[in-house]
């Protein structure tokens, strides 16, 4: 059906999304390797095996906001 409608194969779309989410979770350090080659971990392990660039560590910096005012506004009034 996908070929007739010129859409990408649903299985490939789902597989791509799963890989993207697995890499995003790993990048955010929300991924744990409890059982290496089972379940969801097998997706990330397969991704690292197919594309060695994913074996490189992630250099993620956490955001920090400094909301301290560095200036002061003085409103001058002119009296007539």
N, CA, C and O atoms as CSV, one atom per row, in Angstrom:
chain,resi,resn,atom,element,x,y,z
A,1,UNK,N,N,0.823,-1.195,0.000
A,1,UNK,CA,C,0.000,0.000,0.000
A,1,UNK,C,C,0.869,1.262,0.000
A,1,UNK,O,O,0.531,2.246,-0.658
A,2,UNK,N,N,1.998,1.239,0.741
A,2,UNK,CA,C,2.862,2.413,0.789
A,2,UNK,C,C,3.441,2.731,-0.582
A,2,UNK,O,O,3.593,3.901,-0.934
A,3,UNK,N,N,3.765,1.700,-1.360
A,3,UNK,CA,C,4.328,1.903,-2.691
A,3,UNK,C,C,3.309,2.573,-3.599
A,3,UNK,O,O,3.664,3.456,-4.379
A,4,UNK,N,N,2.085,2.177,-3.511
A,4,UNK,CA,C,1.044,2.760,-4.350
A,4,UNK,C,C,0.796,4.228,-4.014
A,4,UNK,O,O,0.494,5.024,-4.903
A,5,UNK,N,N,0.920,4.585,-2.758
A,5,UNK,CA,C,0.664,5.963,-2.339
A,5,UNK,C,C,1.931,6.812,-2.269
A,5,UNK,O,O,1.884,7.971,-1.856
A,6,UNK,N,N,3.083,6.221,-2.679
A,6,UNK,CA,C,4.379,6.924,-2.683
A,6,UNK,C,C,4.776,7.403,-1.289
A,6,UNK,O,O,5.389,8.461,-1.149
A,7,UNK,N,N,4.438,6.648,-0.281
A,7,UNK,CA,C,4.837,6.939,1.094
A,7,UNK,C,C,5.994,6.029,1.470
A,7,UNK,O,O,6.132,4.942,0.908
A,8,UNK,N,N,6.835,6.457,2.419
A,8,UNK,CA,C,7.906,5.564,2.856
A,8,UNK,C,C,7.326,4.357,3.591
A,8,UNK,O,O,6.238,4.429,4.163
A,9,UNK,N,N,8.048,3.272,3.568
A,9,UNK,CA,C,7.576,2.058,4.237
A,9,UNK,C,C,7.409,2.310,5.728
A,9,UNK,O,O,8.301,2.853,6.379
A,10,UNK,N,N,6.276,1.917,6.255
A,10,UNK,CA,C,5.953,2.182,7.654
A,10,UNK,C,C,6.974,1.556,8.593
A,10,UNK,O,O,7.339,2.161,9.601
A,11,UNK,N,N,7.440,0.354,8.273
A,11,UNK,CA,C,8.431,-0.304,9.117
A,11,UNK,C,C,9.729,0.484,9.210
A,11,UNK,O,O,10.341,0.546,10.276
A,12,UNK,N,N,10.154,1.087,8.102
A,12,UNK,CA,C,11.382,1.884,8.112
A,12,UNK,C,C,11.203,3.194,8.867
A,12,UNK,O,O,12.122,3.662,9.538
A,13,UNK,N,N,10.028,3.776,8.758
A,13,UNK,CA,C,9.748,5.013,9.495
A,13,UNK,C,C,9.778,4.750,10.994
A,13,UNK,O,O,10.372,5.520,11.748
A,14,UNK,N,N,9.146,3.678,11.426
A,14,UNK,CA,C,9.117,3.332,12.852
A,14,UNK,C,C,10.517,3.024,13.352
A,14,UNK,O,O,10.900,3.469,14.434
A,15,UNK,N,N,11.282,2.270,12.582
A,15,UNK,CA,C,12.647,1.930,12.979
A,15,UNK,C,C,13.517,3.192,13.098
A,15,UNK,O,O,14.328,3.300,14.019
A,16,UNK,N,N,13.351,4.131,12.181
A,16,UNK,CA,C,14.097,5.384,12.258
A,16,UNK,C,C,13.733,6.199,13.485
A,16,UNK,O,O,14.605,6.777,14.134
A,17,UNK,N,N,12.447,6.249,13.806
A,17,UNK,CA,C,12.005,6.993,14.995
A,17,UNK,C,C,12.529,6.352,16.277
A,17,UNK,O,O,12.931,7.051,17.207
A,18,UNK,N,N,12.521,5.021,16.322
A,18,UNK,CA,C,13.021,4.311,17.506
A,18,UNK,C,C,14.503,4.604,17.701
A,18,UNK,O,O,14.947,4.843,18.824
A,19,UNK,N,N,15.264,4.587,16.619
A,19,UNK,CA,C,16.701,4.888,16.714
A,19,UNK,C,C,16.931,6.324,17.156
A,19,UNK,O,O,17.818,6.596,17.964
A,20,UNK,N,N,16.139,7.238,16.631
A,20,UNK,CA,C,16.279,8.639,17.001
A,20,UNK,C,C,15.998,8.862,18.482
A,20,UNK,O,O,16.733,9.584,19.155
A,21,UNK,N,N,14.955,8.253,18.981
A,21,UNK,CA,C,14.603,8.405,20.396
A,21,UNK,C,C,15.655,7.747,21.283
A,21,UNK,O,O,16.005,8.291,22.330
A,22,UNK,N,N,16.163,6.587,20.878
A,22,UNK,CA,C,17.199,5.907,21.668
A,22,UNK,C,C,18.451,6.773,21.750
A,22,UNK,O,O,19.047,6.895,22.820
A,23,UNK,N,N,18.852,7.369,20.641
A,23,UNK,CA,C,20.035,8.226,20.668
A,23,UNK,C,C,19.790,9.486,21.485
A,23,UNK,O,O,20.677,9.934,22.212
A,24,UNK,N,N,18.587,10.069,21.373
A,24,UNK,CA,C,18.278,11.266,22.152
A,24,UNK,C,C,18.306,10.973,23.650
A,24,UNK,O,O,18.827,11.772,24.427
A,25,UNK,N,N,17.748,9.832,24.060
A,25,UNK,CA,C,17.774,9.475,25.478
A,25,UNK,C,C,19.198,9.237,25.965
A,25,UNK,O,O,19.550,9.615,27.083
A,26,UNK,N,N,20.015,8.607,25.121
A,26,UNK,CA,C,21.418,8.394,25.498
A,26,UNK,C,C,22.136,9.733,25.618
A,26,UNK,O,O,22.934,9.924,26.536
A,27,UNK,N,N,21.866,10.660,24.707
A,27,UNK,CA,C,22.508,11.973,24.729
A,27,UNK,C,C,22.145,12.751,25.981
A,27,UNK,O,O,22.971,13.494,26.513
A,28,UNK,N,N,20.938,12.590,26.450
A,28,UNK,CA,C,20.477,13.297,27.648
A,28,UNK,C,C,20.820,12.551,28.934
A,28,UNK,O,O,20.415,12.952,30.025
A,29,UNK,N,N,21.569,11.467,28.791
A,29,UNK,CA,C,21.969,10.615,29.923
A,29,UNK,C,C,20.764,10.071,30.672
A,29,UNK,O,O,20.794,9.943,31.896
A,30,UNK,N,N,19.708,9.753,29.942
A,30,UNK,CA,C,18.517,9.142,30.523
A,30,UNK,C,C,18.441,7.665,30.159
A,30,UNK,O,O,17.393,7.041,30.322
A,31,UNK,N,N,19.523,7.110,29.674
A,31,UNK,CA,C,19.565,5.732,29.196
A,31,UNK,C,C,20.449,4.928,30.138
A,31,UNK,O,O,21.547,5.368,30.479
A,32,UNK,N,N,19.996,3.777,30.556
A,32,UNK,CA,C,20.825,2.915,31.399
A,32,UNK,C,C,20.974,1.556,30.724
A,32,UNK,O,O,20.031,1.032,30.131
A,33,UNK,N,N,22.168,1.002,30.825
A,33,UNK,CA,C,22.456,-0.297,30.224
A,33,UNK,C,C,22.268,-1.385,31.273
A,33,UNK,O,O,23.242,-1.974,31.741
A,34,UNK,N,N,21.038,-1.648,31.637
A,34,UNK,CA,C,20.807,-2.661,32.660
A,34,UNK,C,C,21.070,-4.048,32.106
A,34,UNK,O,O,21.793,-4.825,32.730
A,35,UNK,N,N,20.519,-4.377,30.980
A,35,UNK,CA,C,20.785,-5.640,30.287
A,35,UNK,C,C,21.222,-5.284,28.880
A,35,UNK,O,O,20.419,-4.776,28.098
A,36,UNK,N,N,22.467,-5.538,28.542
A,36,UNK,CA,C,23.091,-5.047,27.314
A,36,UNK,C,C,22.338,-5.383,26.025
A,36,UNK,O,O,22.008,-4.471,25.268
A,37,UNK,N,N,22.065,-6.616,25.758
A,37,UNK,CA,C,21.526,-7.010,24.450
A,37,UNK,C,C,20.066,-7.424,24.502
A,37,UNK,O,O,19.638,-8.256,23.702
A,38,UNK,N,N,19.310,-6.876,25.403
A,38,UNK,CA,C,17.906,-7.239,25.522
A,38,UNK,C,C,17.033,-6.013,25.425
A,38,UNK,O,O,17.420,-4.909,25.809
A,39,UNK,N,N,15.853,-6.234,24.905
A,39,UNK,CA,C,14.837,-5.179,24.873
A,39,UNK,C,C,15.291,-3.935,24.139
A,39,UNK,O,O,15.814,-4.005,23.026
A,40,UNK,N,N,15.084,-2.799,24.777
A,40,UNK,CA,C,15.393,-1.519,24.157
A,40,UNK,C,C,16.886,-1.308,23.971
A,40,UNK,O,O,17.298,-0.590,23.060
A,41,UNK,N,N,17.695,-1.914,24.809
A,41,UNK,CA,C,19.139,-1.763,24.670
A,41,UNK,C,C,19.650,-2.338,23.360
A,41,UNK,O,O,20.652,-1.862,22.828
A,42,UNK,N,N,18.984,-3.347,22.837
A,42,UNK,CA,C,19.436,-3.941,21.575
A,42,UNK,C,C,19.328,-2.931,20.431
A,42,UNK,O,O,20.109,-2.993,19.481
A,43,UNK,N,N,18.377,-2.009,20.509
A,43,UNK,CA,C,18.237,-0.980,19.475
A,43,UNK,C,C,19.470,-0.095,19.459
A,43,UNK,O,O,20.044,0.157,18.399
A,44,UNK,N,N,19.876,0.375,20.619
A,44,UNK,CA,C,21.040,1.255,20.692
A,44,UNK,C,C,22.327,0.502,20.371
A,44,UNK,O,O,23.221,1.055,19.730
A,45,UNK,N,N,22.432,-0.736,20.804
A,45,UNK,CA,C,23.627,-1.519,20.496
A,45,UNK,C,C,23.728,-1.761,18.992
A,45,UNK,O,O,24.824,-1.704,18.436
A,46,UNK,N,N,22.623,-2.026,18.336
A,46,UNK,CA,C,22.617,-2.219,16.887
A,46,UNK,C,C,22.985,-0.920,16.175
A,46,UNK,O,O,23.717,-0.937,15.185
A,47,UNK,N,N,22.488,0.184,16.668
A,47,UNK,CA,C,22.804,1.482,16.091
A,47,UNK,C,C,24.294,1.778,16.202
A,47,UNK,O,O,24.898,2.290,15.260
A,48,UNK,N,N,24.889,1.457,17.350
A,48,UNK,CA,C,26.315,1.688,17.537
A,48,UNK,C,C,27.154,0.748,16.683
A,48,UNK,O,O,28.251,1.110,16.258
A,49,UNK,N,N,26.659,-0.431,16.432
A,49,UNK,CA,C,27.392,-1.383,15.600
A,49,UNK,C,C,27.334,-0.978,14.130
A,49,UNK,O,O,28.340,-1.079,13.428
A,50,UNK,N,N,26.179,-0.523,13.651
A,50,UNK,CA,C,26.027,-0.126,12.258
A,50,UNK,C,C,26.742,1.184,11.940
A,50,UNK,O,O,27.327,1.337,10.868
A,51,UNK,N,N,26.691,2.121,12.875
A,51,UNK,CA,C,27.275,3.445,12.661
A,51,UNK,C,C,28.224,3.761,13.815
A,51,UNK,O,O,27.778,4.214,14.870
A,52,UNK,N,N,29.526,3.528,13.632
A,52,UNK,CA,C,30.493,3.706,14.720
A,52,UNK,C,C,30.560,5.119,15.290
A,52,UNK,O,O,31.074,5.312,16.391
A,53,UNK,N,N,30.056,6.098,14.567
A,53,UNK,CA,C,30.103,7.461,15.092
A,53,UNK,C,C,29.266,7.607,16.363
A,53,UNK,O,O,29.511,8.505,17.169
A,54,UNK,N,N,28.285,6.733,16.542
A,54,UNK,CA,C,27.453,6.793,17.741
A,54,UNK,C,C,28.168,6.267,18.980
A,54,UNK,O,O,27.627,6.350,20.082
A,55,UNK,N,N,29.383,5.723,18.818
A,55,UNK,CA,C,30.165,5.266,19.966
A,55,UNK,C,C,30.907,6.405,20.641
A,55,UNK,O,O,31.428,6.247,21.745
A,56,UNK,N,N,30.955,7.547,19.980
A,56,UNK,CA,C,31.645,8.700,20.543
A,56,UNK,C,C,30.823,9.230,21.709
A,56,UNK,O,O,29.595,9.274,21.641
A,57,UNK,N,N,31.491,9.624,22.761
A,57,UNK,CA,C,30.800,10.177,23.920
A,57,UNK,C,C,30.083,11.474,23.585
A,57,UNK,O,O,30.422,12.150,22.613
A,58,UNK,N,N,29.129,11.802,24.365
A,58,UNK,CA,C,28.319,12.990,24.131
A,58,UNK,C,C,28.805,14.094,25.052
A,58,UNK,O,O,28.957,13.897,26.258
A,59,UNK,N,N,29.042,15.245,24.472
A,59,UNK,CA,C,29.453,16.392,25.258
A,59,UNK,C,C,28.248,17.300,25.433
A,59,UNK,O,O,28.055,18.253,24.679
A,60,UNK,N,N,27.458,16.997,26.419
A,60,UNK,CA,C,26.250,17.776,26.645
A,60,UNK,C,C,26.418,18.714,27.819
A,60,UNK,O,O,26.879,18.311,28.887
A,61,UNK,N,N,26.049,19.941,27.626
A,61,UNK,CA,C,26.112,20.925,28.694
A,61,UNK,C,C,24.700,21.224,29.166
A,61,UNK,O,O,23.778,21.363,28.363
A,62,UNK,N,N,24.550,21.317,30.438
A,62,UNK,CA,C,23.233,21.650,30.964
A,62,UNK,C,C,23.056,23.165,30.954
A,62,UNK,O,O,24.016,23.917,31.126
A,63,UNK,N,N,21.845,23.589,30.754
A,63,UNK,CA,C,21.549,25.012,30.686
A,63,UNK,C,C,21.494,25.600,32.080
A,63,UNK,O,O,20.987,24.980,33.015
A,64,UNK,N,N,22.017,26.790,32.204
A,64,UNK,CA,C,21.943,27.523,33.468
A,64,UNK,C,C,21.499,28.945,33.141
A,64,UNK,O,O,22.042,29.578,32.235
A,65,UNK,N,N,20.535,29.434,33.863
A,65,UNK,CA,C,20.021,30.763,33.619
A,65,UNK,C,C,20.377,31.665,34.786
A,65,UNK,O,O,20.115,31.330,35.941
A,66,UNK,N,N,20.970,32.801,34.486
A,66,UNK,CA,C,21.280,33.795,35.503
A,66,UNK,C,C,20.314,34.953,35.299
A,66,UNK,O,O,20.447,35.726,34.350
A,67,UNK,N,N,19.358,35.065,36.184
A,67,UNK,CA,C,18.328,36.089,36.049
A,67,UNK,C,C,18.604,37.325,36.902
A,67,UNK,O,O,17.710,38.142,37.126
A,68,UNK,N,N,19.831,37.458,37.372
A,68,UNK,CA,C,20.204,38.606,38.187
A,68,UNK,C,C,20.299,39.846,37.292
A,68,UNK,O,O,20.877,39.789,36.206
A,69,UNK,N,N,19.739,40.946,37.743
A,69,UNK,CA,C,19.778,42.173,36.947
A,69,UNK,C,C,21.176,42.763,36.983
A,69,UNK,O,O,21.762,42.925,38.053
A,70,UNK,N,N,21.702,43.078,35.834
A,70,UNK,CA,C,23.039,43.664,35.735
A,70,UNK,C,C,22.962,45.175,35.496
A,70,UNK,O,O,23.993,45.817,35.297
A,71,UNK,N,N,21.795,45.731,35.512
A,71,UNK,CA,C,21.620,47.140,35.213
A,71,UNK,C,C,20.520,47.707,36.081
A,71,UNK,O,O,19.755,46.974,36.708
A,72,UNK,N,N,20.454,49.037,36.107
A,72,UNK,CA,C,19.418,49.730,36.855
A,72,UNK,C,C,18.843,50.814,35.958
A,72,UNK,O,O,19.594,51.528,35.294
A,73,UNK,N,N,17.544,50.943,35.929
A,73,UNK,CA,C,16.874,51.927,35.090
A,73,UNK,C,C,16.469,53.111,35.961
A,73,UNK,O,O,15.828,52.961,37.002
A,74,UNK,N,N,16.860,54.270,35.505
A,74,UNK,CA,C,16.489,55.500,36.209
A,74,UNK,C,C,15.605,56.312,35.274
A,74,UNK,O,O,16.016,56.691,34.178
A,75,UNK,N,N,14.397,56.568,35.721
A,75,UNK,CA,C,13.449,57.349,34.921
A,75,UNK,C,C,13.503,58.796,35.410
A,75,UNK,O,O,13.104,59.094,36.536
A,76,UNK,N,N,13.992,59.677,34.565
A,76,UNK,CA,C,14.072,61.081,34.913
A,76,UNK,C,C,12.765,61.767,34.552
A,76,UNK,O,O,12.129,61.438,33.550
A,77,UNK,N,N,12.375,62.727,35.385
A,77,UNK,CA,C,11.171,63.501,35.090
A,77,UNK,C,C,11.570,64.937,34.862
A,77,UNK,O,O,12.516,65.436,35.472
A,78,UNK,N,N,10.867,65.583,34.005
A,78,UNK,CA,C,11.143,66.980,33.727
A,78,UNK,C,C,9.960,67.814,34.195
A,78,UNK,O,O,8.835,67.675,33.714
A,79,UNK,N,N,10.252,68.665,35.130
A,79,UNK,CA,C,9.193,69.525,35.665
A,79,UNK,C,C,9.209,70.853,34.954
A,79,UNK,O,O,10.273,71.435,34.737
A,80,UNK,N,N,8.050,71.334,34.590
A,80,UNK,CA,C,7.949,72.641,33.910
A,80,UNK,C,C,7.677,73.748,34.843
A,80,UNK,O,O,7.566,74.899,34.421
